[in-house]
Amino acid sequence: MAKAVALVSALCILAAAVVDAHKEKFHVEGDVYCDPCRVQFETELSYNLAGATVRLECRDIETKTVTYSMEGVTGSDGHYSLTVKGDHEKDICEVIPVKSPKAECSEPMGDYERAKIECTENSGLHNPIRYANPIGFMTPEILPACGPILANLATFNEESS
């Protein structure tokens, strides 16, 4: 009888560990925007993209193989929220813009326009929500209205030097 109780207890502990390993651990949140000035950062002419598709990918640090991947879509405000299952301590996780809902703003900003995210409990962060940097798409041509904005940025940079 004691062996049966020990066996059942061990099975319960194992089952709990398996269930815990598959629990939802983190929520990754961020925004997707359109860059009509092609400067690859937000300006006053940038706007959030509702219905944009993003992908969160985690890759093993050493082998670079994808260990976790999921996609999501931005809401009406251009904001997305992805639920990440498991702990990805030995991975590099990034959010990547996949598809724009607007043909006039669908050019990806390039591979460096990825938002890196810590998806591990051992990061020193105590909040289960991880906030990603904004990511986005560009228009094929710079809008004429960007000229004064970019000139103001250049003037600001000259004054700062």
Phi, psi and omega in degrees: 000318180297323179293322179296317178297318179296319180295315179297318178298316180297318179295321178296317179297316179297316179297318178297321179294320179294315178298317180298323181294337182257007178293157174287123186257318189224156172239123178258127182233148178185184182234152175239132184228164174258134180250094182282353179259355177057035178261353177065031167207163185286137173236182180291346176267351178293152176216150181287147183255111174282138177083013177281143179263134176234157177230134171260125178235134172246132180237141176301133183301320184273310187272343182068009178282146180289125180254341181203137179209140175204152179244158176210171182232142179287151177279192183297340180261007180079011183258140176238157176219120181244139177261121182257126179264142177084170179256132185241052183297325183263021182238158166255120182250137181219148172258132186236134173287130185254308186214132176268144177279352184245120180299327182283355178216071187230008179277120178299151181279353179114169184296331181284351179273055177245143179259112179282142184224140173272117179243054178218150176285344183266026181268351184091354177271134184256003180259132179286352177265129177248127182259121181270151173296152178298144177230164181187197182230163180240157171281157181292332180234152176285130178291144179302328181295347181285336183310302180299323180296314180292325176296319178296321177296319179295317179297317179299317180295323179293321180290330182285338185285000000 
